[in-house]
């Protein structure tokens, strides 16, 4: 090993002036300082990255391998020309990666082996992104008109992350290897599959009748991935979403064709995943509209485009409060449904700000209601998982002056899927503060009874999916009856959503359902309508229903 200390210098020339030696990189792949034998991160704009020092490395393949906590060191060899080779061995050492560098000479066969290594993914053995880029350009150049065409398919595994998170990276690596084999088994002729990164793959297929073949192949892949994978004796299910573009119809250059297949993949995922979508120009318009919404969403709070409507909550024969429902009136596009903009806000990290605005405004409005009325506020998964939720809520209550027991927070079961222990701690803290907790949409998602055992929710909300056909569907009746019995046995109240008729309300009341929401009681009300509605409400469910019918 030479005496050079690359961690003390931050130029690429300096990082390469050791011959046989050892260098350290932090977990962000930045060169680390090894001065005085103490490893320190040398992160900063002047600190070179691993990719700056060794530009010949396949960034995706190397980072994926190292970040999967491999059991063995990663060894790579690069052909420097003139018969010279550089060998790099990567070791995971605490919070750093140690890279051992040696130089030697080799022969022609070894150079061929190295070329293969440089253009193939070490985990799956598939051609990598570097080879894909080269092959895609060549395939487009080979199209000679007539019925000749080329199909590009982008493939993405559905639900791969939960497998990786729950079973560990070794199981995730095994799943990727099995998935690569299953994709290969569906191919024929000159079709070739590539691993681009993570759980992303691509297929290039050239020849005649490509559009018909691409549809057939896409359907075959989707069907193949409906079968489980077996990893260490455990059956694992992951689906496949596919975006398909045809050259030269959808693009004659790599960038345009990649964009088209990417748009088609996005459409496949938005339509429910587990499907293959062929690019259509209309898809671009939809994406452009969504991007317009996304940009508009960032200024909607500032421009005061949000408002709240309030859905009355009735308990047996009287009004007990309102649920706050967020609304967005876009200046050009009109009313935007929450089902559209809430996921956008969650993805873009805006939900905490939006949720805080809703909470404060709804609590302030509740001060104008009778003192025994509650206000129910929905908390999205992204908002719930953000740090400091309990502090934000308690600060709002203190600032507004609303009693904690008048606030009911509604969460869905999806909130509890991640970081279960932390989530239950958060729920317990909110409960200790006196805030009521309702489990929304019970029965429509995961419905793990362990949630009900581990945390005593105040209320279970039955989704309108089960209420809408209560009068005619025996299965819905059985499910609703069971949920009401279960909740009462656990000391919880039950709220039925989507109650549209007096008959539904009577049927639910006969089973002991505690609360009702829906148009049988009232449509959602603006702030200005609440006072008159409260004044008109009487002491029975029929009177409330009649008042709602009379109300404009």
MIKOLDREN-104501 format. One line per field, with one value per residue (C-alpha): y, z, x; residue in three letters. Coordinates in steps of 0.02 Angstrom, whole numbers, plus 50000, padded with zeros to 5 digits. Example, Ala and Ser with C-alpha at 12.3 -4.5 7.8 and 13.67 -1.06 7.14 Angstrom:
<rs>
yy	(49775:49947)
zz	(50390:50357)
xx	(50615:50684)
kedren	(ALA:SER)
</rs>
This chain:
<rs>
yy	(50000:50172:50309:50423:50480:50512:50571:50730:50787:50819:50813:50663:50664:50650:50506:50403:50429:50272:50117:49966:50036:50056:50197:50224:50293:50337:50268:50407:50345:50502:50487:50481:50561:50431:50555:50503:50333:50407:50389:50545:50586:50706:50747:50911:50976:50964:50782:50662:50517:50337:50366:50514:50409:50256:50317:50146:50069:50027:50141:50051:49876:49921:50026:49897:49759:49854:49923:49749:49706:49567:49421:49426:49568:49630:49608:49697:49710:49848:49839:49994:49951:49894:49734:49824:49787:49869:49757:49833:49739:49820:49779:49840:49905:49984:50144:50143:50047:49998:49986:49887:49932:49828:49831:49685:49624:49499:49410:49422:49297:49394:49554:49468:49414:49591:49660:49542:49596:49779:49756:49635:49646:49541:49492:49428:49399:49506:49640:49803:49983:50018:49874:49922:50099:50031:49897:50018:50139:49997:49925:50093:50114:49941:49982:49987:50034:49923:49815:49820:49893:49886:49865:49936:49874:49945:49825:49864:49741:49780:49765:49725:49849:49766:49600:49680:49770:49624:49476:49569:49612:49432:49379:49531:49483:49305:49373:49480:49328:49225:49368:49384:49198:49209:49354:49259:49109:49217:49278:49207:49241:49395:49470:49521:49575:49698:49747:49937:49966:49897:49808:49892:49791:49823:49717:49756:49661:49694:49623:49617:49617:49693:49780:49618:49524:49658:49642:49452:49461:49592:49485:49331:49422:49489:49314:49237:49355:49311:49149:49157:49146:49031:49104:49004:48909:49067:49105:49283:49376:49518:49578:49655:49823:49855:50006:49973:50089:50048:50126:50219:50251:50317:50381:50357:50402:50324:50473:50491:50305:50289:50432:50349:50181:50269:50360:50196:50116:50259:50232:50045:50083:50216:50097:49973:49891:49711:49754:49803:49971:50022:50204:50321:50507:50540:50475:50624:50744:50657:50667:50849:50886:50796:50895:51055:51001:50957:51129:51213:51114:51195:51366:51316:51354:51522:51569:51513:51388:51259:51255:51137:51062:50978:50811:50796:50649:50585:50470:50371:50514:50672:50771:50753:50843:50857:50780:50904:50866:50955:51032:51111:51234:51255:51423:51341:51159:51181:51057:50932:50772:50732:50560:50650:50785:50701:50568:50708:50806:50651:50611:50790:50807:50939:50842:50901:51084:51049:50938:51069:51200:51086:51042:51223:51287:51144:51165:51352:51320:51192:51330:51399:51236:51171:51125:50938:50927:50840:50883:50736:50768:50645:50613:50543:50409:50529:50656:50524:50456:50629:50668:50779:50742:50738:50901:50989:50929:50978:51149:51180:51132:51247:51391:51375:51333:51177:51038:50882:50768:50864:50814:50646:50597:50474:50360:50217:50045:50090:50205:50055:49953:50034:50057:49974:50000:50186:50206:50126:50238:50390:50330:50298:50472:50552:50448:50502:50683:50647:50647:50517:50400:50322:50184:50237:50127:49970:49812:49884:49868:49753:49732:49652:49613:49636:49825:49813:49707:49816:49984:50024:50135:50239:50212:50095:50169:50050:50100:50147:49999:49884:50003:50044:49877:49830:49810:49676:49597:49462:49462:49648:49622:49483:49587:49742:49639:49557:49722:49801:49651:49647:49833:49831:49678:49778:49931:50036:50136:50106:50238:50189:50297:50322:50303:50362:50304:50299:50110:50090:50197:50093:49930:49991:50061:49892:49812:49943:50047:50202:50336:50378:50486:50510:50599:50523:50645:50783:50821:50901:51080:51241:51343:51462:51322:51241:51363:51344:51156:51141:51252:51145:50977:50895:50751:50604:50531:50564:50746:50763:50680:50795:50948:50894:50870:51045:51124:51195)
zz	(50000:49959:50090:49999:50103:49979:50113:50137:49957:49858:49675:49564:49524:49708:49734:49602:49655:49764:49668:49777:49924:50030:50029:50130:50072:50181:50157:50033:49932:49972:50002:50189:50285:50356:50435:50606:50579:50624:50492:50464:50329:50205:50134:50046:49870:49864:49918:49769:49761:49723:49548:49522:49573:49472:49329:49245:49383:49353:49485:49500:49512:49637:49752:49749:49796:49935:50011:50021:50164:50065:50156:50044:49979:49802:49684:49515:49384:49253:49091:49083:48910:48854:48953:49121:49244:49403:49534:49664:49815:49919:50104:50219:50376:50504:50430:50287:50132:50119:49940:49908:49743:49653:49477:49368:49188:49100:48936:48797:48876:49036:48944:48868:49041:49105:48963:49011:49192:49144:49043:49155:49323:49452:49548:49410:49270:49153:49040:49137:49100:49008:48888:48873:48816:48683:48622:48616:48505:48390:48379:48328:48193:48123:48089:47898:47871:47804:47939:48038:48211:48382:48547:48710:48871:49043:49184:49368:49509:49614:49804:49800:49940:50074:50037:50049:50210:50299:50244:50225:50083:50055:50022:49910:49811:49792:49733:49600:49538:49528:49443:49313:49276:49260:49138:49032:49024:48939:48801:48628:48473:48485:48636:48772:48952:49051:49234:49242:49430:49588:49536:49365:49206:49020:48865:48686:48548:48363:48205:48115:48200:48356:48415:48420:48497:48630:48687:48694:48789:48909:48952:48972:49093:49196:49209:49252:49399:49472:49531:49700:49724:49859:49963:50111:50116:50115:49975:49914:49794:49684:49528:49368:49289:49111:48997:48810:48671:48486:48374:48259:48296:48474:48450:48338:48463:48632:48739:48658:48661:48843:48889:48798:48884:49051:49026:48983:49140:49245:49169:49208:49390:49405:49330:49471:49435:49381:49199:49035:48955:48777:48753:48689:48658:48772:48917:48899:48917:49077:49150:49101:49189:49345:49340:49326:49479:49572:49539:49584:49745:49811:49810:49851:50036:50002:49878:49999:49875:50011:50110:50230:50225:50377:50374:50519:50638:50721:50871:50878:50896:50908:50824:50911:50794:50622:50520:50431:50245:50146:49979:49842:49717:49578:49487:49315:49339:49467:49608:49628:49722:49880:49808:49675:49771:49940:49867:49776:49936:50025:49888:49880:50069:50084:50191:50360:50314:50237:50383:50510:50420:50420:50604:50662:50555:50605:50790:50780:50695:50829:50960:50881:50908:51065:51197:51187:50997:50931:50776:50679:50576:50458:50476:50321:50328:50276:50408:50543:50506:50508:50666:50798:50763:50945:50982:50834:50885:51068:51019:50906:51045:51168:51044:50992:51165:51116:51244:51192:51217:51083:50950:50862:50744:50605:50538:50414:50435:50308:50441:50549:50417:50448:50610:50710:50882:50852:50782:50934:51047:50953:50969:51155:51180:51092:51196:51357:51303:51298:51109:51036:50899:50763:50644:50475:50330:50437:50333:50165:50183:50294:50446:50559:50722:50810:50791:50891:51023:51040:51042:51112:50978:51033:50870:50721:50560:50440:50260:50147:50035:50160:50198:50019:49988:50165:50122:49989:50018:50152:50151:50189:50328:50403:50396:50471:50608:50650:50656:50772:50889:50886:50921:51065:51143:51138:51216:51056:50972:50790:50657:50491:50342:50183:50264:50122:50171:50326:50301:50314:50470:50548:50507:50582:50735:50765:50778:50901:50783:50882:50751:50574:50434:50259:50158:50261:50394:50284:50142:50192:50246:50221:50374:50341:50340:50505:50623:50540:50528:50714:50756:50650:50718:50839:50962:50845:50691:50589:50639:50590:50423:50393:50437:50315:50179:50208:50211:50044)
xx	(50000:50063:50075:49952:49802:49662:49542:49647:49628:49471:49521:49498:49682:49723:49601:49689:49870:49877:49927:49889:49793:49638:49511:49353:49184:49035:48860:48822:48973:49074:49261:49296:49440:49560:49680:49746:49663:49494:49359:49260:49136:49212:49042:49028:49030:49220:49224:49224:49103:49142:49075:49192:49341:49290:49178:49181:49073:48890:48815:48649:48720:48856:48745:48604:48725:48813:48654:48578:48700:48789:48868:49023:49131:49099:49246:49253:49389:49406:49504:49615:49682:49855:49833:49816:49676:49616:49538:49421:49356:49218:49202:49063:49151:49034:48964:49089:49137:49320:49384:49542:49626:49758:49831:49887:49899:49785:49745:49614:49494:49494:49453:49301:49246:49267:49163:49023:49035:49028:48869:48773:48687:48784:48627:48512:48637:48530:48603:48611:48560:48723:48692:48508:48551:48668:48547:48400:48496:48551:48375:48302:48433:48391:48208:48197:48015:47876:47801:47964:47943:48019:47930:47996:47918:47954:47912:47891:47856:47702:47718:47904:47949:47840:47925:48096:48050:47966:48073:48239:48358:48419:48239:48217:48372:48307:48140:48225:48321:48161:48069:48207:48192:48004:48018:48145:48028:47896:48012:48038:48142:48251:48161:48282:48255:48363:48371:48372:48374:48295:48134:48130:48156:48141:48113:48166:48078:48106:48029:47862:47693:47770:47611:47513:47659:47685:47504:47519:47683:47617:47466:47576:47690:47545:47471:47640:47660:47492:47571:47663:47850:47918:48060:48125:47961:47856:47734:47760:47647:47708:47621:47684:47638:47695:47706:47720:47780:47804:47937:47930:47744:47771:47948:48099:48235:48278:48224:48052:48018:48071:47955:47810:47836:47857:47692:47607:47681:47615:47442:47450:47487:47352:47224:47251:47420:47441:47410:47494:47453:47497:47547:47413:47435:47284:47388:47504:47358:47302:47478:47494:47330:47392:47553:47452:47353:47512:47587:47422:47410:47568:47487:47308:47328:47409:47273:47134:47063:47027:46865:46779:46605:46531:46440:46315:46335:46176:46173:46012:45889:45993:46131:46301:46422:46499:46639:46754:46771:46908:46859:46965:46893:47021:47004:47012:46962:46824:46793:46936:46885:46985:47020:47123:47216:47245:47363:47455:47475:47539:47664:47729:47748:47611:47489:47555:47526:47356:47303:47356:47251:47098:47121:47136:46992:46875:46915:46882:46715:46667:46675:46515:46419:46334:46463:46426:46452:46608:46709:46783:46940:47023:47210:47295:47428:47566:47512:47501:47676:47756:47855:47776:47592:47538:47627:47545:47372:47390:47458:47307:47186:47275:47281:47099:47033:46934:46916:47013:46862:46767:46895:46883:47024:46982:47118:47114:47192:47327:47401:47439:47531:47700:47798:47660:47739:47767:47593:47513:47618:47552:47373:47395:47469:47321:47201:47287:47263:47076:47058:46940:47004:46894:46947:46878:46821:46830:46815:46868:47057:47161:47049:47178:47091:47258:47233:47072:47156:47311:47223:47051:46975:46828:46731:46728:46658:46571:46605:46459:46507:46421:46277:46223:46137:46088:45904:45935:46106:46112:46303:46311:46185:46290:46449:46369:46286:46453:46549:46420:46426:46617:46634:46511:46594:46758:46678:46675:46539:46491:46460:46378:46426:46326:46154:46042:45867:45758:45743:45932:45935:45793:45882:46046:45958:45873:46047:46106:46213:46262:46289:46236:46304:46234:46103:45962:46020:46092:46208:46374:46344:46440:46488:46345:46215:46263:46175:46005:46024:46063:45915:45798:45855:45733:45743:45712:45793:45637:45638:45821:45783:45636:45737:45871:45740:45672:45844:45905)
kedren	(UNK:UNK:UNK:UNK:UNK:UNK:UNK:UNK:UNK:UNK:UNK:UNK:UNK:UNK:UNK:UNK:UNK:UNK:UNK:UNK:UNK:UNK:UNK:UNK:UNK:UNK:UNK:UNK:UNK:UNK:UNK:UNK:UNK:UNK:UNK:UNK:UNK:UNK:UNK:UNK:UNK:UNK:UNK:UNK:UNK:UNK:UNK:UNK:UNK:UNK:UNK:UNK:UNK:UNK:UNK:UNK:UNK:UNK:UNK:UNK:UNK:UNK:UNK:UNK:UNK:UNK:UNK:UNK:UNK:UNK:UNK:UNK:UNK:UNK:UNK:UNK:UNK:UNK:UNK:UNK:UNK:UNK:UNK:UNK:UNK:UNK:UNK:UNK:UNK:UNK:UNK:UNK:UNK:UNK:UNK:UNK:UNK:UNK:UNK:UNK:UNK:UNK:UNK:UNK:UNK:UNK:UNK:UNK:UNK:UNK:UNK:UNK:UNK:UNK:UNK:UNK:UNK:UNK:UNK:UNK:UNK:UNK:UNK:UNK:UNK:UNK:UNK:UNK:UNK:UNK:UNK:UNK:UNK:UNK:UNK:UNK:UNK:UNK:UNK:UNK:UNK:UNK:UNK:UNK:UNK:UNK:UNK:UNK:UNK:UNK:UNK:UNK:UNK:UNK:UNK:UNK:UNK:UNK:UNK:UNK:UNK:UNK:UNK:UNK:UNK:UNK:UNK:UNK:UNK:UNK:UNK:UNK:UNK:UNK:UNK:UNK:UNK:UNK:UNK:UNK:UNK:UNK:UNK:UNK:UNK:UNK:UNK:UNK:UNK:UNK:UNK:UNK:UNK:UNK:UNK:UNK:UNK:UNK:UNK:UNK:UNK:UNK:UNK:UNK:UNK:UNK:UNK:UNK:UNK:UNK:UNK:UNK:UNK:UNK:UNK:UNK:UNK:UNK:UNK:UNK:UNK:UNK:UNK:UNK:UNK:UNK:UNK:UNK:UNK:UNK:UNK:UNK:UNK:UNK:UNK:UNK:UNK:UNK:UNK:UNK:UNK:UNK:UNK:UNK:UNK:UNK:UNK:UNK:UNK:UNK:UNK:UNK:UNK:UNK:UNK:UNK:UNK:UNK:UNK:UNK:UNK:UNK:UNK:UNK:UNK:UNK:UNK:UNK:UNK:UNK:UNK:UNK:UNK:UNK:UNK:UNK:UNK:UNK:UNK:UNK:UNK:UNK:UNK:UNK:UNK:UNK:UNK:UNK:UNK:UNK:UNK:UNK:UNK:UNK:UNK:UNK:UNK:UNK:UNK:UNK:UNK:UNK:UNK:UNK:UNK:UNK:UNK:UNK:UNK:UNK:UNK:UNK:UNK:UNK:UNK:UNK:UNK:UNK:UNK:UNK:UNK:UNK:UNK:UNK:UNK:UNK:UNK:UNK:UNK:UNK:UNK:UNK:UNK:UNK:UNK:UNK:UNK:UNK:UNK:UNK:UNK:UNK:UNK:UNK:UNK:UNK:UNK:UNK:UNK:UNK:UNK:UNK:UNK:UNK:UNK:UNK:UNK:UNK:UNK:UNK:UNK:UNK:UNK:UNK:UNK:UNK:UNK:UNK:UNK:UNK:UNK:UNK:UNK:UNK:UNK:UNK:UNK:UNK:UNK:UNK:UNK:UNK:UNK:UNK:UNK:UNK:UNK:UNK:UNK:UNK:UNK:UNK:UNK:UNK:UNK:UNK:UNK:UNK:UNK:UNK:UNK:UNK:UNK:UNK:UNK:UNK:UNK:UNK:UNK:UNK:UNK:UNK:UNK:UNK:UNK:UNK:UNK:UNK:UNK:UNK:UNK:UNK:UNK:UNK:UNK:UNK:UNK:UNK:UNK:UNK:UNK:UNK:UNK:UNK:UNK:UNK:UNK:UNK:UNK:UNK:UNK:UNK:UNK:UNK:UNK:UNK:UNK:UNK:UNK:UNK:UNK:UNK:UNK:UNK:UNK:UNK:UNK:UNK:UNK:UNK:UNK:UNK:UNK:UNK:UNK:UNK:UNK:UNK:UNK:UNK:UNK:UNK:UNK:UNK:UNK:UNK:UNK:UNK:UNK:UNK:UNK:UNK:UNK:UNK:UNK:UNK:UNK:UNK:UNK:UNK:UNK:UNK:UNK:UNK:UNK:UNK:UNK:UNK:UNK:UNK:UNK:UNK:UNK:UNK:UNK:UNK:UNK:UNK:UNK:UNK:UNK:UNK:UNK:UNK:UNK:UNK:UNK:UNK:UNK:UNK:UNK:UNK:UNK:UNK:UNK:UNK:UNK:UNK:UNK:UNK:UNK:UNK:UNK:UNK:UNK:UNK:UNK:UNK:UNK:UNK:UNK:UNK:UNK:UNK:UNK:UNK:UNK:UNK:UNK:UNK:UNK:UNK)
</rs>
